[in-house]
Amino acid sequence: MTDSKDTPPANSVPDRLSTIPSSGYYEPVHLERGIGIRFKGRERNDVEEYCISEGWIRVQAGKTRDRHGNPLTIKLNGEVEAWFEDVGEG
């Protein structure tokens, strides 16, 4: 029997997720499955963090870096949809 804490539910996409390891919302278990994001009706593949309930995404602001060498991000507001990309694979 598999441990349900290690495996995310089949269709339960997290409300908030980040690709940045230092973030409190970084969940590698969910990221391994692949997350698709649609923002304002357009699919995006450059999303660093999102929140469905608050309606925003964070994306890199060009090649600009902060003083610690991390990429600067901007927060965009709008309708956010998320899904697991591996759903339907055997």
ABEGO torsion letter per residue (X at the ends): XBBAAABBBAABBBABBBABAABAABBAAAAAAEBBBBBGGBBBAABABBBAAAGBBBBBBEABBBAAGBBBBBBBBEBBBBBBAABGBX
